[in-house]
Amino acid sequence: MSDKKLDFLTPSFKKNRVSNSIAIGGMIAFGKSTLAQALHEKYQPSNVVYEMVEGDKLMDLLLAKMYERENNVLFGSLFQLYFVLNRFANYKNNCNRKSLTIFDRSIFEDWLFAHANIDKPSVFSYYDGLWQGVCKELIYEHGVPKLYVILDGDWELFKERIFKRNRKVEIDNFSINETYFKRLLEMYKNYMVNVCKDFGINYVVLDANNSVEQNVDEVTKILQKLENEQDK
């Protein structure tokens, strides 16, 4: 990544509504949950909405079936539809709480996963219409995140991190999903930058190789700058 001075980017097109939330996005295993937790500890009081909910047996089942790729038309599609509806509810219910909410990934990233997971064009067309409609309701009725943090890295970092965290479903099915993982990684940063531009969301791209402390400091500076601009 470039060594030039880091700053957040504001798209020329801005929505009027901005929610009391930030979102942490990026490729699988790049440290979104860790950064979200660290920011939660930095900003008190605050709330965190994690991507993976412990004890959600249906999510665990769909995730496992999706990674196994035995019936991708069925399980890949169900997995993505389940996630988009859950994330819609989570965002709507938490984005404007009195204290800051930090989202560990958000609905704005789901389209990319669906594009990679849903093989049947007619099913993806239905999903795309649903996702577009849900996102429009969120940005007009509830507001976009005040900042989207996009964690970026390379293939070697991804492999190192995914094997280090050692989730059984990911490790057991790594070889049959390697092409899927590479495709996601290739598209992730550019996709997220374009989504932020399309929906008028302030964003910053941070190196996932940085220490958690370094990335917390960068986010803190940007949030302070945004707050100062709002007070003018």
C-alpha positions in Angstrom: 0.0 0.0 0.0 1.0 3.6 -0.6 3.0 5.5 2.1 1.3 8.8 1.3 -0.5 10.6 4.0 -3.7 8.8 4.9 -7.0 10.6 4.8 -10.6 9.7 4.5 -12.4 10.3 1.2 -15.7 12.0 0.8 -17.7 11.2 -2.4 -18.9 14.2 -4.4 -22.5 12.8 -4.1 -23.7 12.8 -0.5 -26.9 11.6 1.0 -28.7 13.9 3.4 -29.1 11.3 6.1 -26.1 10.0 8.1 -26.6 7.5 10.9 -24.8 7.3 14.2 -22.7 4.4 13.1 -19.5 3.3 11.4 -18.9 0.1 9.5 -15.8 -2.1 9.3 -15.5 -4.0 6.0 -13.0 -6.1 4.1 -12.0 -9.5 3.1 -12.7 -12.6 5.2 -10.1 -12.9 8.1 -8.7 -9.4 7.7 -9.5 -8.4 11.3 -12.8 -6.7 11.1 -14.1 -8.1 14.4 -10.9 -7.4 16.2 -10.9 -3.7 15.0 -14.6 -3.4 15.9 -13.9 -4.6 19.4 -11.0 -2.3 19.8 -13.0 0.7 18.7 -15.8 -0.3 21.0 -13.3 -0.2 23.9 -12.1 3.2 22.7 -15.5 4.8 22.4 -17.5 4.3 25.5 -20.4 4.0 25.6 -20.8 2.3 22.2 -22.3 -0.8 20.7 -21.0 -3.5 18.4 -23.0 -5.6 16.0 -20.9 -8.6 15.1 -21.2 -10.5 11.8 -21.1 -13.9 13.4 -23.6 -14.5 16.2 -22.7 -17.3 18.6 -25.5 -19.8 18.9 -27.2 -19.0 15.6 -27.6 -22.6 14.5 -29.3 -21.7 11.2 -26.5 -19.4 10.2 -23.9 -22.1 11.1 -25.8 -24.7 9.0 -26.1 -22.5 6.0 -22.5 -21.4 6.2 -21.3 -25.0 6.4 -23.5 -26.1 3.5 -22.3 -23.1 1.4 -18.7 -23.9 2.0 -19.2 -27.6 1.2 -20.5 -26.7 -2.3 -22.7 -29.8 -2.6 -25.8 -27.9 -3.7 -24.7 -24.4 -4.3 -27.9 -23.3 -6.2 -29.9 -24.1 -3.0 -27.5 -23.4 -0.1 -25.5 -20.5 -1.7 -28.7 -18.7 -2.4 -30.3 -19.4 0.9 -27.2 -18.3 2.7 -27.1 -14.9 0.9 -30.8 -14.3 1.4 -30.6 -15.1 5.1 -27.7 -12.7 5.5 -29.2 -9.8 3.6 -32.5 -9.9 5.6 -30.6 -10.3 8.9 -28.2 -7.5 8.2 -31.1 -5.3 7.1 -32.8 -5.8 10.4 -29.6 -5.3 12.4 -28.7 -2.1 10.6 -32.2 -0.6 10.8 -32.5 -1.5 14.5 -29.0 -0.3 15.6 -27.7 2.4 13.3 -29.2 5.4 15.2 -28.9 4.4 18.8 -28.0 7.2 21.3 -24.4 5.9 21.5 -22.2 5.0 18.5 -22.8 1.6 16.8 -19.9 -0.2 15.2 -20.9 -2.7 12.5 -18.6 -5.7 11.9 -19.4 -5.8 8.1 -22.7 -4.5 6.8 -25.4 -5.1 4.2 -23.5 -2.8 1.8 -20.9 -5.7 1.3 -23.4 -8.5 0.8 -23.9 -8.0 -2.9 -20.3 -9.0 -3.6 -20.7 -12.3 -1.7 -24.0 -13.0 -3.5 -22.4 -12.3 -6.9 -19.7 -14.9 -6.1 -22.1 -17.4 -4.5 -25.4 -17.4 -6.5 -24.8 -19.3 -9.7 -28.4 -19.2 -11.1 -29.0 -15.9 -13.0 -32.7 -15.7 -12.2 -32.0 -16.2 -8.5 -29.3 -13.5 -8.6 -31.6 -11.1 -10.4 -34.1 -11.5 -7.6 -31.4 -11.1 -5.0 -30.0 -8.0 -6.8 -33.5 -6.3 -6.8 -34.0 -7.2 -3.1 -30.5 -5.8 -2.1 -31.0 -2.6 -4.1 -34.4 -2.0 -2.5 -33.2 -2.7 1.0 -30.2 -0.4 0.6 -32.3 2.4 -0.7 -34.6 2.1 2.2 -31.7 2.2 4.6 -30.0 5.3 3.1 -33.2 7.3 2.8 -35.0 6.3 6.0 -32.1 5.5 8.4 -28.9 7.0 7.0 -25.5 5.7 5.8 -22.6 5.1 8.2 -20.7 8.2 9.0 -17.5 6.3 8.0 -16.8 3.0 6.3 -13.4 1.5 7.2 -12.2 -0.9 4.4 -9.4 -3.3 5.4 -7.2 -4.2 2.5 -4.5 -6.9 2.1 -3.0 -9.5 -0.2 -3.5 -13.2 -0.7 -0.6 -14.2 1.6 -2.1 -12.2 4.4 -5.5 -13.8 3.8 -4.0 -17.4 3.9 -2.0 -16.6 7.0 -5.0 -15.1 8.9 -7.5 -17.7 7.9 -5.3 -20.6 9.0 -4.3 -18.8 12.1 -7.9 -18.4 13.3 -8.5 -22.0 12.4 -12.3 -22.1 12.0 -13.1 -25.7 11.1 -15.6 -25.0 8.4 -13.1 -22.8 6.6 -10.1 -25.0 6.9 -11.9 -28.3 6.1 -13.3 -26.7 2.9 -10.4 -24.4 1.9 -9.3 -26.2 -1.2 -12.7 -26.3 -2.8 -13.2 -22.6 -2.0 -9.8 -21.4 -3.0 -11.0 -19.9 -6.3 -13.9 -18.3 -4.5 -11.6 -16.7 -2.0 -9.3 -15.4 -4.7 -12.2 -14.0 -6.6 -13.5 -12.1 -3.6 -10.1 -10.7 -2.7 -9.5 -9.5 -6.3 -12.7 -7.6 -6.3 -13.1 -6.5 -2.7 -11.4 -3.1 -2.4 -12.6 -1.7 -5.7 -16.1 -3.0 -5.1 -16.3 -1.3 -1.6 -14.8 2.0 -2.9 -17.4 2.0 -5.6 -20.3 1.2 -3.2 -19.2 4.0 -0.9 -19.1 6.4 -3.9 -22.5 5.2 -5.1 -24.2 5.6 -1.8 -22.4 8.8 -0.6 -20.5 7.2 2.3 -17.3 8.6 3.7 -14.6 5.9 3.6 -11.0 5.1 4.3 -8.9 2.2 3.1 -6.5 0.9 5.8 -3.8 -1.8 5.6 -4.9 -5.0 7.3 -1.2 -5.5 8.1 -1.2 -2.5 10.4 -1.4 -3.1 14.1 -4.9 -2.8 15.6 -3.6 0.2 17.6 -2.4 2.0 14.5 -5.8 1.5 12.7 -7.7 2.6 15.8 -5.6 5.8 15.9 -6.3 6.4 12.2 -10.1 5.9 12.6 -10.1 8.1 15.7 -8.5 11.0 13.8 -10.9 10.7 11.0 -14.0 10.6 13.2 -12.7 13.7 15.1 -12.2 15.5 11.8 -15.7 14.6 10.7 -17.1 15.8 14.0 -15.2 19.1 13.7 -16.6 19.6 10.2 -20.1 18.9 11.4 -19.8 21.5 14.1 -18.8 24.3 11.7 
